[in-house]
Amino acid sequence: MKYCPECGAALKDKAIYCTNCGAKLDPQKVVRKAPEKTVVQAKPKPKQTFTFNDEETTVIRPMSAPKRQEEKVSEPLPIEEKHHSLFGFIIVALFISFIVAGGSAFLIPYITTSHHAAVEKQKQETEAKALDDYILATSSSVELTTDDLAGLSQKQLHYAKNEIYARNGYIFSNSDLSSYFKKKDWYNQRIKQSDATTNQETVYNRMSKIEKSNIAFIIKYGKSKGWKV
């Protein structure tokens, strides 16, 4: 059998061209034997020798794979550190609770005291304002003196006498006195009571001894001034 000198393909005896590579065949160069294939010898893998149990062993080192970038993985806290963290959190929580509770124990009495003080102050201011609305604030409880009436005008003395009637719920028919006392908060509260009346004698009869005495004293003082009160 003939073979192509170019590619080594097997040829027919009468072939002029190679059916494999198409080269024109020269009868003188036609090979009667198939050309030997070139074998490429692979390079031996590197060997690593180490000793194990006093015997030398050869290990073929595999081709090293490309190094991967190591991923950083956060390691879990050790159990002791977890316990310490939990213990610290509990301590902080207890401390805050103690501060809040202690602050409340301190603030509540303070707030309560402040509230009572504010209420008492408002009450005193209201009473002071009410006293200012009177010409003679103590004429229903304390016997009057000349010094109490000194400096009052005839009209003021007239209002001062009728204050005692107004305190006892008397409803004035006189337009001037009615208009004057209706502007007083203390009078508006008194005339709403069941003992309010237009009967002057009824009101006078239920007055205290001090009130009756003060009315007489005011009338006497006015006469000394030549006033009709």
DOSEMAR-813055 format. One record per atom (N, C-alpha, C, CB): y negated, z negated, x; residue in one letter. Coordinates in steps of 0.02 Angstrom, whole numbers, padded with zeros to 5 digits, always signed. Each point is the difference from the previous one (the first is absolute). Glycine has a CB too. Example, Ala and Ser with C-alpha at 12.3 -4.5 7.8 and 13.67 -1.06 7.14 Angstrom:
<recs>
+00284-00390+00660A;-00059+00000-00045A;-00060+00000+00045A;+00059-00062-00095A;-00112+00098+00077S;-00059-00003+00042S;-00055-00037-00039S;+00032+00108+00059S;
</recs>
This chain:
<recs>
+00060+00000+00043M;-00060+00000-00043M;-00062+00000+00045M;+00062-00062-00094M;-00113+00101+00071K;-00062+00004+00038K;-00050-00050-00028K;+00021+00122+00026K;-00068-00144+00016Y;-00052-00048-00019Y;-00067+00026+00023Y;+00080-00095+00007Y;-00132+00081-00044C;-00069+00022+00016C;-00023-00040+00060C;-00026+00029-00122C;+00000+00007+00173P;-00024-00035+00060P;-00064-00039-00013P;+00053+00089+00070P;-00088-00074-00126E;-00064-00034-00015E;+00011-00067-00036E;-00056+00112-00006E;+00093-00106-00050C;+00008-00061-00040C;+00072-00026-00001C;-00093+00039-00070C;+00140-00001+00096G;+00069-00023+00004G;+00039+00008-00064G;-00038-00079+00083G;+00010+00116-00131A;+00035+00010-00063A;+00059+00048+00009A;-00107-00022-00063A;+00159+00012+00025A;+00059+00043+00004A;-00016+00068-00029A;+00076-00100-00009A;-00052+00154+00042L;-00015+00069-00020L;+00065+00038-00012L;-00107-00002+00066L;+00098+00053-00107K;+00057+00046-00009K;+00007+00044+00062K;-00016+00000-00126K;+00074+00029+00134D;+00013+00040+00060D;-00047+00059+00006D;+00118-00035-00005D;-00133+00068-00050K;-00041+00060+00003K;-00074-00013-00018K;+00102+00066-00029K;-00122-00128+00028A;-00069-00016-00019A;-00049+00022+00053A;+00041-00097-00065A;-00097+00126+00043I;-00053+00022+00046I;-00057-00052+00000I;+00030+00122-00022I;-00042-00154-00037Y;-00052-00051-00004Y;+00032-00067-00020Y;-00088+00087-00032Y;+00054-00140+00053C;+00024-00068-00018C;-00020-00014-00071C;-00008-00042+00120C;+00057+00026-00160T;-00015-00015-00070T;-00036-00067-00009T;+00100+00067-00032T;-00103-00106+00085N;-00031-00066-00004N;-00073+00003+00022N;+00111-00053+00020N;-00123+00080+00040C;-00069+00000+00026C;-00030+00070+00000C;+00028-00099+00070C;+00013+00152-00083G;-00026+00068-00004G;-00010+00034+00068G;-00054-00034-00104G;+00076+00002+00159A;-00009+00030+00066A;+00048+00060+00009A;-00035-00113+00047A;+00009+00166-00012K;+00042+00058+00014K;+00049-00018+00054K;-00093+00080-00033K;+00153-00062+00021L;+00053-00022+00046L;+00010+00051+00055L;+00055-00062-00093L;-00050+00038+00154D;+00016+00041+00058D;+00073-00011+00015D;-00119-00006+00047D;+00159+00058-00051P;+00073-00010+00010P;+00017-00036+00064P;+00018+00102-00064P;-00063-00091+00116Q;+00015-00032+00064Q;-00015-00075-00001Q;-00024+00108+00056Q;-00022-00127-00102K;-00020-00071-00001K;+00036-00040-00054K;-00111+00034+00044K;+00152-00001-00084V;+00034-00034-00054V;+00050-00050+00030V;-00013+00100-00077V;+00011-00159+00054V;+00043-00053+00026V;+00064-00002-00041V;-00101-00067+00039V;+00153+00059-00004R;+00064-00003-00034R;+00019-00072-00018R;+00034+00103+00061R;-00072-00149-00036K;+00015-00071-00012K;-00063-00034-00028K;+00087-00002+00093K;-00079-00043-00140A;-00057-00034-00030A;-00035-00044+00051A;+00056+00003-00113A;-00120+00002+00119P;-00037-00043+00048P;+00004-00074-00020P;-00079+00096+00026P;+00083-00136+00026E;+00005-00072-00013E;-00068-00027-00022E;+00094-00011+00085E;-00092-00033-00137K;-00061-00031-00026K;-00023-00055+00047K;+00034+00026-00118K;-00099-00027+00127T;-00030-00052+00043T;-00004-00065-00039T;-00067+00086+00065T;+00096-00137-00036V;-00001-00066-00033V;-00052-00043+00034V;+00122+00010-00032V;-00169-00033-00007V;-00052-00044+00027V;+00025-00072-00005V;-00095+00081-00033V;+00098-00112+00091Q;+00025-00068+00002Q;-00056-00048-00021Q;+00082+00030+00092Q;-00066-00073-00139A;-00049-00049-00023A;-00009-00054+00052A;+00030+00022-00120A;-00092-00044+00127K;-00014-00052+00049K;+00032-00065-00023K;-00109+00056+00032K;+00141-00091+00013P;+00032-00063-00018P;-00053-00052-00022P;+00094+00024+00081P;-00074-00063-00131K;-00046-00052-00024K;-00003-00056+00051K;+00027+00028-00121K;-00085-00058+00127P;-00006-00055+00049P;+00046-00057-00019P;-00120+00032+00024P;+00146-00061+00028K;+00047-00055-00010K;-00031-00066+00022K;+00096+00078+00016K;-00077-00131-00050Q;-00024-00067+00018Q;+00060-00044+00011Q;-00106+00015-00067Q;+00107-00048+00122T;+00056-00042+00019T;-00021-00073-00004T;+00047+00090+00075T;-00006-00131-00108F;-00014-00072-00001F;+00067-00036+00003F;-00107+00015-00068F;+00103-00078+00084T;+00060-00040+00011T;+00011-00044-00060T;-00016+00002+00124T;+00075-00002-00150F;+00018-00041-00058F;+00068-00032+00015F;-00066+00075-00081F;+00067-00142+00083N;+00062-00037+00016N;+00028+00022+00067N;+00025-00012-00122N;-00070+00016+00173D;+00019+00018+00069D;+00029+00069+00005D;+00021-00119+00022D;-00029+00162-00072E;+00025+00069+00004E;-00059+00047-00008E;+00113-00034-00046E;-00116+00082+00086E;-00055+00048-00001E;+00014+00051-00055E;-00022-00016+00123E;-00027+00025-00165T;+00008+00045-00057T;-00057+00051+00001T;+00057-00090-00068T;-00040+00151+00054T;-00049+00054-00001T;-00016+00017-00072T;+00041+00045+00111T;-00104-00043-00126V;-00023+00016-00068V;-00045+00060+00003V;+00009-00121-00035V;+00004+00168-00009I;-00042+00059-00003I;-00061-00018-00042I;+00098+00080+00011I;-00156-00074+00021R;-00062-00018-00036R;-00020+00057-00045R;-00037-00074+00095R;+00031+00061-00159P;-00021+00053-00045P;-00073+00018+00011P;+00084-00038-00085P;-00101+00097+00062M;-00069+00022+00007M;-00045-00047-00041M;+00037+00121+00019M;-00089-00142+00014S;-00044-00049-00034S;-00040+00035-00054S;-00008-00068+00105S;+00011+00038-00164A;-00038+00027-00056A;-00074-00017+00010A;+00100-00012-00079A;-00143+00053+00051P;-00071-00016+00007P;-00016-00069-00029P;-00027+00123-00006P;-00013-00158+00045K;-00017-00068-00021K;-00044+00001-00062K;+00008-00039+00119K;+00011-00003-00167R;-00041-00008-00060R;-00050-00057+00011R;+00094+00045-00073R;-00151-00036+00043Q;-00049-00054+00004Q;+00025-00059-00042Q;-00095+00083+00018Q;+00101-00139+00015E;+00026-00058-00034E;-00047-00022-00055E;+00059-00035+00104E;-00031+00025-00163E;-00040-00025-00056E;-00006-00075+00004E;+00037+00097-00072E;-00098-00120+00063K;-00012-00072+00001K;+00018-00030-00067K;-00091+00014+00085K;+00136-00058-00084V;+00022-00033-00062V;-00020-00073+00005V;+00098+00081-00016V;-00136-00103-00033S;-00021-00070+00001S;+00059-00045-00014S;-00116+00032-00038S;+00126-00077+00083E;+00057-00045-00008E;-00017-00055-00050E;+00037+00024+00118E;+00009-00044-00158P;-00013-00054-00048P;-00013-00066+00036P;+00073+00057-00085P;-00115-00098+00054L;-00016-00065+00030L;+00064-00042+00004L;-00118+00005-00044L;+00125-00040+00098P;+00057-00047+00003P;-00005-00050-00056P;+00007+00014+00125P;+00050-00043-00141I;+00003-00048-00056I;-00046-00059+00012I;+00118+00035-00022I;-00123-00058+00085E;-00042-00057+00015E;-00073+00016-00014E;+00083-00039+00086E;-00105+00100-00065E;-00069+00020-00011E;-00015+00006-00074E;-00001+00059+00110E;+00049-00034-00149K;-00009+00005-00072K;-00011-00070-00030K;+00071+00104-00003K;-00030-00151+00025H;-00007-00068-00025H;-00067-00029+00018H;+00123-00014+00008H;-00145+00027+00054H;-00065-00026+00021H;-00056+00030-00041H;+00044-00016+00115H;-00040+00081-00130S;-00052+00033-00040S;-00002-00029-00070S;+00014+00104+00067S;+00045-00114-00098L;+00003-00028-00067L;-00027-00071-00001L;+00099+00072-00025L;-00081-00110+00076F;-00024-00069+00004F;-00076-00003+00007F;+00109-00034+00052F;-00136+00080-00011G;-00073+00003+00008G;-00035+00018-00065G;+00017+00032+00118G;+00012+00015-00155F;-00029+00020-00065F;-00001-00059-00048F;+00040+00118+00018F;+00015-00156-00020I;+00004-00058-00044I;-00052-00052+00018I;+00122+00021-00016I;-00131-00033+00081I;-00050-00049+00023I;-00070+00021-00021I;+00073-00029+00098I;-00089+00094-00089V;-00067+00025-00019V;-00010-00007-00075V;+00002+00080+00096V;+00049-00063-00136A;-00005-00005-00073A;-00012-00072-00021A;+00075+00101-00013A;-00038-00147+00043L;-00008-00071-00017L;-00069-00025+00019L;+00122-00017+00016L;-00147+00041+00041F;-00066-00021+00023F;-00054+00023-00048F;+00040+00004+00119F;-00035+00060-00140I;-00049+00027-00047I;+00003-00038-00066I;+00009+00113+00054I;+00052-00127-00078S;+00008-00038-00063S;-00032-00068+00006S;+00106+00062-00025S;-00096-00094+00083F;-00029-00066+00010F;-00076+00002-00001F;+00100-00032+00067F;-00128+00084-00034I;-00073+00007+00002I;-00027+00011-00070I;+00006+00047+00116I;+00028-00002-00154V;-00024+00014-00068V;+00004-00061-00044V;+00037+00119+00013V;+00021-00155-00008A;+00008-00060-00041A;-00050-00053+00020A;+00121+00027-00013A;-00131-00036+00078G;-00049-00049+00023G;-00070+00018-00020G;+00074-00026+00095G;-00089+00093-00092G;-00066+00022-00020G;-00012-00012-00074G;+00002+00085+00090G;+00050-00073-00130S;-00006-00012-00072S;-00011-00074-00014S;+00073+00100-00023S;-00034-00142+00059A;-00007-00072-00010A;-00070-00024+00018A;+00122-00013+00022A;-00152+00049+00027F;-00068-00019+00020F;-00052+00029-00046F;+00039-00007+00117F;-00028+00070-00138L;-00051+00035-00039L;-00002-00021-00073L;+00014+00096+00077L;+00045-00110-00107I;+00001-00017-00072I;-00043-00061-00016I;+00115+00049-00007I;-00108-00105+00045P;-00044-00057-00015P;-00073+00018+00011P;+00092-00078+00032P;-00103+00119+00021Y;-00070+00018+00015Y;-00029+00042-00057Y;+00025-00003+00123Y;+00015+00052-00147I;-00024+00043-00055I;-00010-00041-00063I;+00061+00099+00050I;-00013-00145-00064T;-00006-00042-00059T;-00062-00044+00003T;+00125+00000-00012T;-00136-00030+00070T;-00059-00043+00009T;-00064+00041-00008T;+00065-00075+00077T;-00064+00135-00047S;-00059+00043-00004S;-00014+00020-00073S;+00023+00042+00116S;+00032-00029-00153H;-00008+00019-00070H;-00030-00057-00041H;+00098+00079+00010H;-00071-00140+00001H;-00026-00059-00036H;-00073-00012+00018H;+00114-00050-00002H;-00130+00060+00067A;-00069-00010+00022A;-00047+00050-00033A;+00042-00045+00110A;-00018+00108-00115A;-00041+00052-00032A;-00010-00015-00074A;+00043+00083+00083A;+00011-00106-00116V;-00006-00016-00072V;-00048-00058-00010V;+00118+00040-00019V;-00111-00091+00062E;-00043-00059-00006E;-00073+00019+00013E;+00095-00074+00036E;-00105+00118+00013K;-00068+00022+00015K;-00030+00038-00058K;+00029+00005+00122K;+00011+00039-00152Q;-00023+00037-00058Q;-00017-00046-00059Q;+00069+00098+00038Q;-00027-00149-00046K;-00012-00049-00054K;-00065-00037+00011K;+00124-00013-00015K;-00135-00007+00078Q;-00062-00036+00016Q;-00061+00045-00010Q;+00064-00070+00082Q;-00057+00134-00062E;-00056+00046-00010E;-00014+00010-00074E;+00029+00057+00107E;+00025-00053-00147T;-00009+00009-00073T;-00034-00061-00029T;+00103+00072-00005T;-00081-00132+00027E;-00031-00061-00025E;-00072-00005+00022E;+00111-00056+00002E;-00124+00076+00060A;-00069-00002+00025A;-00044+00048-00039A;+00042-00031+00114A;-00014+00090-00129K;-00038+00049-00039K;-00013-00026-00070K;+00051+00093+00067K;-00001-00126-00096A;-00008-00029-00067A;-00054-00054+00001A;+00120+00025-00026A;-00120-00066+00080L;-00051-00052+00005L;-00069+00032+00006L;+00084-00078+00054L;-00087+00133-00018D;-00065+00035+00007D;-00024+00026-00067D;+00030+00031+00118D;+00018-00017-00164D;-00019+00025-00066D;-00028-00055-00044D;+00088+00087+00010D;-00079-00149+00011Y;-00028-00056-00038Y;-00069-00018+00029Y;+00117-00044-00026Y;-00159+00021-00017I;-00064-00028+00024I;+00012-00071+00024I;-00066+00072-00079I;+00106-00110+00040L;+00019-00068+00019L;+00077-00004-00004L;-00111-00050-00043L;+00144+00063+00099A;+00073+00007+00000A;+00037-00064-00019A;-00014+00085+00087A;-00017-00144-00075T;+00035-00064-00013T;-00026-00037-00062T;+00018-00009+00123T;-00054+00045-00165S;-00031-00034-00058S;+00051-00024-00051S;-00100+00071+00017S;+00163-00048-00012S;+00052-00022-00047S;+00041-00057+00028S;+00005+00114-00046S;-00017-00133+00109S;+00043-00051+00031S;-00040-00054+00036S;+00088+00085+00012S;-00149-00070+00006V;-00041-00049+00038V;-00067-00009-00036V;+00056+00033+00109V;-00080-00095-00113E;-00065-00013-00032E;-00056+00028+00044E;+00046-00104-00055E;-00092+00139+00023L;-00054+00033+00035L;-00055-00049+00020L;+00026+00105-00062L;-00063-00086+00113T;-00058-00039+00022T;-00061+00045+00000T;+00074-00076+00070T;-00132+00045-00059T;-00062+00039+00003T;+00002+00051+00056T;-00063-00097-00048T;+00095+00079+00104D;+00005+00046+00057D;+00039+00063-00019D;-00006-00098+00079D;+00056+00091-00124D;+00040+00058-00021D;-00043+00049-00039D;+00103-00071-00003D;-00152+00045-00033L;-00039+00044-00043L;-00065+00023+00033L;+00048-00059-00098L;-00066+00027+00151A;-00063+00018+00034A;+00003+00072+00024A;-00017-00120+00035A;-00037+00156-00046G;-00004+00069+00023G;+00023+00051-00050G;+00018-00044+00112G;+00011+00021-00169L;+00022+00048-00051L;-00059+00019-00045L;+00117-00050+00003L;-00118+00111-00024S;-00053+00023-00046S;+00020-00020-00071S;-00030+00097+00076S;-00016-00087-00124Q;+00014-00018-00070Q;+00059+00039-00026Q;-00121-00027-00018Q;+00125+00092+00035K;+00055+00042-00025K;+00066-00021+00031K;-00080+00096-00016K;+00079-00111+00081Q;+00061-00022+00033Q;+00025-00066-00029Q;-00036+00059+00106Q;-00012-00103-00121L;+00019-00064-00030L;+00030+00010-00070L;-00091-00057+00066L;+00066+00106-00101H;+00026+00016-00067H;+00072+00026+00006H;-00117+00027-00041H;+00129+00017+00090Y;+00067+00026+00011Y;+00047-00057+00024Y;-00048+00114+00028Y;+00022-00159+00013A;+00040-00055+00027A;+00026-00044-00056A;-00065+00003+00106A;+00022-00018-00156K;+00021-00042-00057K;+00055+00035-00040K;-00114-00052-00005K;+00105+00117-00006N;+00048+00038-00041N;+00064+00017+00038N;-00096+00047-00063N;+00095-00054+00130E;+00063+00008+00038E;+00052-00050-00023E;-00066+00041+00099E;+00045-00100-00114I;+00047-00052-00022I;+00031+00019-00067I;-00067-00087+00061I;+00028+00117-00105Y;+00028+00025-00064Y;+00048+00058+00012Y;-00105-00036-00060Y;+00084+00081+00106A;+00041+00059+00014A;+00068-00019+00029A;-00105+00066+00020A;+00106-00118+00022R;+00064-00022+00029R;+00048-00024-00053R;-00061-00033+00103R;+00035+00010-00158N;+00043-00026-00053N;+00015+00052-00054N;-00048-00112+00022N;+00034+00175-00008G;+00020+00054-00044G;-00049+00017-00056G;+00113-00033+00026G;-00176+00014-00017Y;-00049+00014-00053Y;-00019+00074+00002Y;-00043-00119+00006Y;+00042+00152-00065I;-00020+00070-00005I;-00072+00000-00025I;+00120+00041-00024I;-00164-00015+00066F;-00072-00003-00015F;-00020+00054-00050F;-00021-00047+00114F;-00021+00027-00161S;-00030+00048-00047S;-00065+00028+00028S;+00052-00061-00096S;-00082+00024+00142N;-00061+00023+00033N;+00017+00059+00046N;-00051-00116-00005N;+00018+00173-00004S;+00016+00061+00037S;-00011-00008+00075S;-00030+00066-00100S;-00024-00103+00118D;-00014-00010+00072D;+00054-00041+00033D;-00122+00007-00024D;+00141-00063-00006L;+00053-00042+00028L;+00068+00036-00002L;-00063-00102-00036L;+00076+00138-00018S;+00063+00036-00006S;+00007+00053+00055S;-00001-00020-00124S;-00053+00057+00135S;+00001+00052+00052S;+00007-00031+00070S;-00071+00073-00074S;+00037-00129+00084Y;+00002-00033+00066Y;+00070-00025+00017Y;-00120-00034-00015Y;+00151-00002-00032F;+00065-00031+00015F;+00058+00049-00002F;-00045-00105-00047F;+00037+00161+00011K;+00055+00050-00001K;+00008+00033+00068K;-00022+00020-00121K;-00029-00025+00162K;+00005+00029+00068K;+00038-00046+00047K;-00108+00060-00019K;+00121-00121-00003K;+00036-00048+00042K;+00075+00004-00013K;-00101-00076-00001K;+00139+00085+00055D;+00073+00006-00007D;+00030-00064-00031D;+00003+00078+00099D;-00027-00134-00077W;+00029-00063-00025W;-00012-00009-00075W;-00018-00050+00114W;-00038+00076-00139Y;-00015-00006-00071Y;+00044+00047-00041Y;-00118-00032+00027Y;+00128+00094-00004N;+00042+00049-00036N;+00071-00026-00006N;-00072+00093+00043N;+00095-00132+00005Q;+00067-00027-00003Q;+00003-00058-00050Q;+00020+00034+00120Q;-00073-00073-00124R;+00000-00058-00043R;-00006+00018-00074R;-00051-00064+00093R;+00009+00113-00110I;-00010+00016-00071I;+00061+00033-00031I;-00122+00011+00023I;+00171+00010+00019K;+00061+00030-00028K;+00049-00055-00022K;-00016+00100+00075K;+00001-00162-00059Q;+00044-00054-00018Q;-00007-00017-00075Q;-00007-00046+00118Q;+00056+00012-00142S;+00002-00016-00072S;-00055-00048-00022S;+00123+00018+00004S;-00152-00055+00045D;-00052-00048-00018D;-00070+00031+00000D;+00072-00090+00047D;-00077+00156-00035A;-00066+00033-00002A;-00027-00003-00072A;+00032+00078+00097A;-00096-00094-00102T;-00029-00008-00067T;-00076+00014+00002T;+00089-00085-00030T;-00116+00100-00027T;-00072+00009-00006T;-00034-00063-00027T;+00018+00123-00020T;+00022-00175+00008N;-00026-00063-00027N;-00020-00045+00059N;+00073+00010-00105N;-00138-00017+00114Q;-00025-00039+00056Q;+00018-00074-00006Q;-00094+00081+00011Q;+00093-00108-00070E;+00016-00070-00010E;+00073-00015+00018E;-00086-00006-00090E;+00131+00053+00073T;+00071-00009+00016T;+00010-00002+00075T;+00033+00060-00106T;-00068-00015+00141V;+00005+00002+00073V;-00028-00063+00030V;-00009+00125-00002V;-00047-00149-00024Y;-00032-00059+00028Y;+00045-00061-00009Y;-00114+00048-00023Y;+00147-00053-00033N;+00042-00058-00015N;+00061-00005+00047N;-00037+00007-00119N;+00060+00048+00144R;+00059-00003+00044R;-00019-00001+00074R;+00066+00061-00088R;-00131-00067+00102M;-00022-00005+00070M;+00016-00069+00028M;-00091+00082-00022M;+00097-00086+00088S;+00011-00064+00033S;-00066-00040+00001S;+00093+00050+00072S;-00087-00113-00056K;-00058-00045+00003K;-00051+00024+00052K;+00072-00096-00037K;-00045+00120+00094I;-00044+00024+00055I;-00038+00062-00022I;+00079-00047+00086I;-00045+00092-00122E;-00032+00062-00022E;-00057-00016-00050E;+00110+00063+00018E;-00097-00108-00065K;-00051-00019-00049K;-00060-00033+00035K;+00089-00014-00089K;-00074-00027+00138S;-00053-00034+00037S;-00043+00049+00039S;+00073-00101+00009S;-00041+00152+00021N;-00037+00050+00039N;-00044+00043-00045N;+00093+00001+00084N;-00069+00016-00143I;-00042+00038-00047I;-00063-00039-00018I;+00103+00057-00047I;-00094-00121+00034A;-00058-00042-00017A;-00048-00006+00059A;+00072-00064-00081A;-00044+00060+00142F;-00041-00007+00060F;-00041+00063+00012F;+00084-00079+00049F;-00053+00138-00060I;-00034+00064+00010I;-00058+00006-00050I;+00107+00054+00043I;-00095-00073-00106I;-00053+00004-00052I;-00058-00046+00018I;+00088+00028-00088I;-00071-00088+00111K;-00051-00049+00019K;-00041+00025+00059K;+00074-00093-00042K;-00039+00123+00093Y;-00035+00026+00059Y;-00047+00057-00019Y;+00099-00033+00073Y;-00075+00075-00119G;-00042+00056-00022G;-00063-00024-00036G;+00103+00070-00011G;-00096-00123-00030K;-00058-00028-00035K;-00050-00028+00049K;+00072-00027-00099K;-00045-00002+00156S;-00045-00027+00051S;-00042+00056+00033S;+00082-00094+00020S;-00056+00154-00025K;-00036+00057+00027K;-00042+00036-00053K;+00091+00013+00084K;-00082-00037-00147G;-00035+00032-00055G;+00036+00063-00025G;-00106-00045+00045G;+00173+00048-00031W;+00039+00060-00020W;+00046-00018-00057W;-00005+00046+00117W;+00017+00003-00159K;+00050-00007-00052K;+00063+00037+00023K;-00089-00010-00092K;+00141-00027+00106V;+00061+00031+00026V;+00057-00008-00050V;-00038-00024+00117V;
</recs>
